[in-house]
Amino acid sequence: MRIVYYLPGPMSRGPLGPEELVRRGAYLTQAAFQSTELEVRESDVGPSSIESSAEEYLSIPATLEAAPRLEAEGFDAMIIGCFGDPGLAPTRELVGIPVIGPGQASALAAAQVGQRFAIITVVDEVVPAIRRQMRSYGLEGLVSDIRAVDVPVLELRERADEVLGTLELEAHAALQTGADTLILGCMTMGFLDVARALQDRIGVPVINPVLASLKAAESAISIGLCSSRQAYPRPRKTIDSLVS
């Protein structure tokens, strides 16, 4: 099976550089089944990181244009590489392959192993957007808390030790609100590979959105699932190019 992890912005042009795409590809490949072929692609336009609803919306046109091309290349599933799942519904309308939103995949995974989950994300400005996101999935009632480590996306790697310490503090605070499961609410945070260490420290399941979305994609392919056309009907009209 072939899976594409699609970054909805030109991350390689930011401070992390092109090597970050290589690093993410290696991480995904190591975590995938042996029969899975992984590729990391990115948009040529849009924000290099997403920390607001406005940036989410700016990232969507390029994703919608890329999705049919990626399907035509032979990919069996597509992962949108942002926890906010920007453009998830319209992308599903345009292609016949499974399109996985990490935020949705993580929340559904958390619901399978616990009763109430908390999400710990990057900055406070993202919290309202995540709350709206969970509401749109009908999962808001399972959310006990949404907190932030107050570190921007593109600074997470260089401040990884600090982030893990803050995650532990925020996790303990989230448990006091009734959470029995935690979700890392950022893909870059997921690629820090700290979920298991945090899980060992706090004693409850911690969902890594990178792995949750990867395994959701592999599962969908292996059991022959794709998006329902009742839920995500193909547009009747031809969709013109969305990106100049």
VEXBANU-397402 format. One line per field, with one value per residue (C-alpha): chain; residue in three letters; z, x, y. Coordinates in Angstrom, 2 decimals, always signed. Layout:
<sites>
numi (A / ...)
fiza (ala / ...)
w (Z / ...)
u (X / ...)
v (Y / ...)
</sites>
This chain:
<sites>
numi (A / A / A / A / A / A / A / A / A / A / A / A / A / A / A / A / A / A / A / A / A / A / A / A / A / A / A / A / A / A / A / A / A / A / A / A / A / A / A / A / A / A / A / A / A / A / A / A / A / A / A / A / A / A / A / A / A / A / A / A / A / A / A / A / A / A / A / A / A / A / A / A / A / A / A / A / A / A / A / A / A / A / A / A / A / A / A / A / A / A / A / A / A / A / A / A / A / A / A / A / A / A / A / A / A / A / A / A / A / A / A / A / A / A / A / A / A / A / A / A / A / A / A / A / A / A / A / A / A / A / A / A / A / A / A / A / A / A / A / A / A / A / A / A / A / A / A / A / A / A / A / A / A / A / A / A / A / A / A / A / A / A / A / A / A / A / A / A / A / A / A / A / A / A / A / A / A / A / A / A / A / A / A / A / A / A / A / A / A / A / A / A / A / A / A / A / A / A / A / A / A / A / A / A / A / A / A / A / A / A / A / A / A / A / A / A / A / A / A / A / A / A / A / A / A / A / A / A / A / A / A / A / A / A / A / A / A / A / A / A / A / A / A / A)
fiza (met / arg / ile / val / tyr / tyr / leu / pro / gly / pro / met / ser / arg / gly / pro / leu / gly / pro / glu / glu / leu / val / arg / arg / gly / ala / tyr / leu / thr / gln / ala / ala / phe / gln / ser / thr / glu / leu / glu / val / arg / glu / ser / asp / val / gly / pro / ser / ser / ile / glu / ser / ser / ala / glu / glu / tyr / leu / ser / ile / pro / ala / thr / leu / glu / ala / ala / pro / arg / leu / glu / ala / glu / gly / phe / asp / ala / met / ile / ile / gly / cys / phe / gly / asp / pro / gly / leu / ala / pro / thr / arg / glu / leu / val / gly / ile / pro / val / ile / gly / pro / gly / gln / ala / ser / ala / leu / ala / ala / ala / gln / val / gly / gln / arg / phe / ala / ile / ile / thr / val / val / asp / glu / val / val / pro / ala / ile / arg / arg / gln / met / arg / ser / tyr / gly / leu / glu / gly / leu / val / ser / asp / ile / arg / ala / val / asp / val / pro / val / leu / glu / leu / arg / glu / arg / ala / asp / glu / val / leu / gly / thr / leu / glu / leu / glu / ala / his / ala / ala / leu / gln / thr / gly / ala / asp / thr / leu / ile / leu / gly / cys / met / thr / met / gly / phe / leu / asp / val / ala / arg / ala / leu / gln / asp / arg / ile / gly / val / pro / val / ile / asn / pro / val / leu / ala / ser / leu / lys / ala / ala / glu / ser / ala / ile / ser / ile / gly / leu / cys / ser / ser / arg / gln / ala / tyr / pro / arg / pro / arg / lys / thr / ile / asp / ser / leu / val / ser)
w (+0.00 / -0.75 / +1.64 / +1.17 / +4.16 / +2.79 / +4.54 / +3.72 / +3.59 / +2.51 / +5.77 / +4.05 / +3.34 / +7.03 / +9.70 / +9.85 / +6.23 / +3.69 / +6.05 / +8.19 / +5.40 / +5.23 / +9.00 / +9.00 / +6.17 / +8.06 / +11.23 / +9.36 / +7.49 / +10.72 / +12.28 / +9.23 / +8.27 / +6.11 / +3.13 / +3.41 / +1.18 / +2.64 / +0.96 / +2.43 / +0.14 / +0.84 / -0.67 / -2.56 / -1.12 / +2.17 / +5.73 / +6.77 / +10.06 / +11.16 / +14.44 / +13.69 / +11.84 / +9.31 / +8.47 / +8.23 / +5.61 / +3.67 / +3.44 / +2.00 / -1.71 / -2.39 / -0.60 / -2.74 / -5.90 / -4.83 / -3.73 / -7.20 / -8.51 / -5.65 / -6.23 / -9.94 / -8.95 / -7.35 / -3.65 / -1.75 / +1.07 / +2.01 / +5.45 / +5.88 / +7.90 / +10.38 / +13.59 / +12.63 / +9.61 / +7.27 / +4.20 / +5.32 / +4.13 / +0.71 / +0.04 / +0.68 / -1.87 / -4.58 / -4.33 / -4.01 / -1.67 / +2.14 / +3.40 / +7.04 / +9.37 / +12.30 / +14.70 / +13.94 / +13.97 / +17.33 / +18.96 / +17.78 / +19.06 / +22.43 / +22.60 / +22.17 / +25.17 / +27.56 / +28.39 / +28.45 / +26.80 / +27.01 / +24.16 / +24.70 / +21.79 / +20.97 / +21.64 / +23.24 / +19.95 / +18.61 / +21.48 / +20.17 / +16.74 / +18.25 / +20.33 / +17.18 / +15.42 / +18.10 / +18.10 / +14.34 / +14.83 / +17.53 / +20.10 / +22.18 / +25.03 / +25.41 / +25.73 / +29.33 / +28.62 / +25.92 / +27.03 / +25.42 / +26.08 / +24.74 / +22.25 / +18.53 / +16.08 / +14.48 / +17.88 / +19.23 / +18.11 / +19.44 / +22.77 / +23.00 / +26.59 / +27.77 / +25.86 / +27.49 / +30.94 / +30.17 / +28.66 / +31.92 / +33.95 / +31.62 / +31.55 / +35.33 / +35.26 / +32.57 / +34.64 / +37.39 / +34.98 / +34.58 / +31.59 / +31.49 / +28.12 / +26.50 / +22.89 / +21.56 / +19.54 / +16.98 / +14.34 / +14.96 / +18.63 / +17.52 / +15.53 / +18.70 / +19.68 / +23.31 / +23.69 / +25.25 / +27.65 / +28.72 / +29.05 / +31.34 / +33.50 / +33.98 / +33.79 / +31.23 / +27.45 / +25.34 / +21.68 / +19.14 / +16.19 / +13.72 / +14.61 / +15.01 / +11.49 / +9.97 / +11.47 / +10.52 / +6.91 / +6.90 / +8.44 / +5.94 / +3.02 / +4.42 / +4.93 / +1.74 / +3.20 / +1.47 / +2.13 / +1.85 / -1.13 / +0.92 / +3.36 / +0.88 / -2.56 / -5.55 / -6.76 / -9.67 / -11.33 / -12.47 / -9.87 / -11.56 / -10.45 / -6.98 / -6.89 / -9.36)
u (+0.00 / +1.12 / +0.34 / +1.16 / +1.63 / +0.76 / +1.95 / -0.53 / +2.21 / +5.85 / +7.47 / +10.80 / +11.15 / +10.96 / +13.65 / +13.39 / +14.52 / +14.14 / +15.74 / +12.60 / +10.62 / +13.24 / +13.14 / +9.35 / +9.43 / +11.91 / +9.79 / +6.65 / +8.42 / +9.80 / +6.33 / +4.53 / +3.92 / +6.66 / +4.32 / +3.56 / +5.33 / +5.36 / +6.06 / +6.03 / +4.90 / +4.26 / +2.36 / +4.30 / +2.11 / +0.48 / +1.79 / +4.85 / +3.11 / -0.52 / -1.42 / -4.79 / -8.05 / -6.95 / -3.82 / -5.88 / -8.11 / -5.10 / -3.76 / -6.89 / -6.84 / -3.46 / -4.56 / -7.70 / -5.67 / -3.03 / -5.37 / -6.60 / -3.02 / -1.82 / -4.63 / -3.72 / -0.12 / -1.36 / -1.45 / -3.93 / -4.54 / -3.73 / -2.98 / -3.47 / -0.42 / -2.06 / -3.95 / -6.65 / -7.59 / -7.83 / -9.91 / -10.76 / -14.39 / -13.87 / -10.78 / -12.83 / -15.35 / -12.69 / -11.00 / -11.93 / -9.12 / -9.28 / -8.34 / -7.31 / -7.50 / -5.10 / -7.31 / -10.30 / -8.24 / -6.69 / -10.00 / -11.59 / -8.58 / -8.85 / -12.54 / -11.62 / -9.30 / -10.92 / -14.10 / -12.92 / -9.85 / -7.84 / -5.89 / -2.58 / -1.60 / +1.00 / -0.33 / -3.48 / -4.66 / -5.31 / -7.57 / -10.85 / -10.26 / -9.71 / -12.85 / -14.83 / -13.17 / -14.21 / -17.74 / -17.98 / -17.14 / -19.79 / -17.07 / -17.15 / -18.88 / -15.85 / -13.40 / -12.55 / -9.95 / -7.81 / -4.50 / -1.33 / +2.42 / +2.86 / +5.59 / +5.13 / +5.18 / +8.51 / +10.25 / +9.12 / +12.13 / +14.77 / +12.93 / +12.03 / +13.23 / +11.32 / +8.24 / +8.26 / +8.45 / +5.61 / +3.58 / +3.87 / +2.71 / -0.22 / -1.09 / -1.39 / -3.58 / -5.75 / -6.20 / -7.68 / -10.48 / -11.54 / -9.44 / -8.42 / -6.66 / -4.49 / -3.95 / -0.97 / -2.71 / -0.03 / +1.68 / +5.11 / +4.63 / +3.83 / +7.05 / +9.01 / +8.17 / +7.47 / +4.06 / +5.35 / +7.66 / +4.79 / +2.50 / +5.02 / +5.26 / +1.55 / +0.10 / -2.70 / -2.81 / -1.25 / -2.25 / +0.40 / -1.55 / +1.15 / +0.79 / -2.99 / -3.39 / -0.86 / -2.55 / -5.99 / -4.79 / -3.29 / -6.44 / -8.73 / -6.71 / -6.41 / -10.17 / -11.17 / -12.75 / -13.15 / -15.24 / -19.00 / -20.48 / -23.59 / -21.52 / -18.99 / -20.67 / -18.54 / -19.14 / -21.55 / -19.60 / -15.99 / -13.72 / -11.40 / -7.82 / -7.80 / -4.16 / -2.61)
v (+0.00 / +3.55 / +6.40 / +10.07 / +12.35 / +15.76 / +18.90 / +21.69 / +24.33 / +24.74 / +23.65 / +23.00 / +26.73 / +27.55 / +27.24 / +23.42 / +23.15 / +20.31 / +17.82 / +17.95 / +16.29 / +13.54 / +13.09 / +12.82 / +10.33 / +8.16 / +8.30 / +7.30 / +4.51 / +3.05 / +3.06 / +1.67 / -1.93 / -3.46 / -3.54 / +0.19 / +2.69 / +6.21 / +9.52 / +13.01 / +15.81 / +19.47 / +22.36 / +25.03 / +27.77 / +28.64 / +29.01 / +27.03 / +26.26 / +26.49 / +28.14 / +29.76 / +29.22 / +31.82 / +29.82 / +26.65 / +28.25 / +29.56 / +26.02 / +24.43 / +25.45 / +23.84 / +20.66 / +20.42 / +20.83 / +18.32 / +15.54 / +14.42 / +14.49 / +12.32 / +9.87 / +9.75 / +8.96 / +5.77 / +6.57 / +4.44 / +6.94 / +10.51 / +11.95 / +15.69 / +16.69 / +19.05 / +18.25 / +20.77 / +18.61 / +21.63 / +20.84 / +17.32 / +17.26 / +18.89 / +16.78 / +13.65 / +14.91 / +15.13 / +11.74 / +8.10 / +7.10 / +7.38 / +10.85 / +10.84 / +13.82 / +13.37 / +15.31 / +13.13 / +9.91 / +10.82 / +11.70 / +8.45 / +6.48 / +8.22 / +7.35 / +3.69 / +3.57 / +6.04 / +7.93 / +11.55 / +12.98 / +16.18 / +17.72 / +19.51 / +21.71 / +24.34 / +27.85 / +29.25 / +30.75 / +27.24 / +26.17 / +27.68 / +26.14 / +22.68 / +23.05 / +23.88 / +20.95 / +18.46 / +19.90 / +19.38 / +15.69 / +15.30 / +14.61 / +17.78 / +15.96 / +13.69 / +16.60 / +17.43 / +20.09 / +21.69 / +23.15 / +24.55 / +24.40 / +27.96 / +27.02 / +27.84 / +24.94 / +25.80 / +26.04 / +22.68 / +20.66 / +23.02 / +23.24 / +19.55 / +19.02 / +22.07 / +20.93 / +17.49 / +19.07 / +21.46 / +18.65 / +16.73 / +19.72 / +20.41 / +16.71 / +16.52 / +19.64 / +18.05 / +14.90 / +17.06 / +18.04 / +14.41 / +13.35 / +9.70 / +9.94 / +12.61 / +13.64 / +15.59 / +18.29 / +19.06 / +16.95 / +18.48 / +17.63 / +14.09 / +13.88 / +14.70 / +11.10 / +11.97 / +10.32 / +7.09 / +8.91 / +11.15 / +8.12 / +6.43 / +9.55 / +10.21 / +6.70 / +7.22 / +6.63 / +9.38 / +9.50 / +10.50 / +12.00 / +10.98 / +7.31 / +7.50 / +8.89 / +6.49 / +3.44 / +4.77 / +5.06 / +1.56 / +0.10 / +1.84 / +0.48 / -3.02 / -3.43 / -1.63 / +1.51 / +4.84 / +7.94 / +7.50 / +9.30 / +9.93 / +11.95 / +13.35 / +13.51 / +14.38 / +17.95 / +18.08 / +20.86 / +20.73 / +22.28 / +24.75 / +25.30 / +26.79 / +27.88 / +30.29)
</sites>
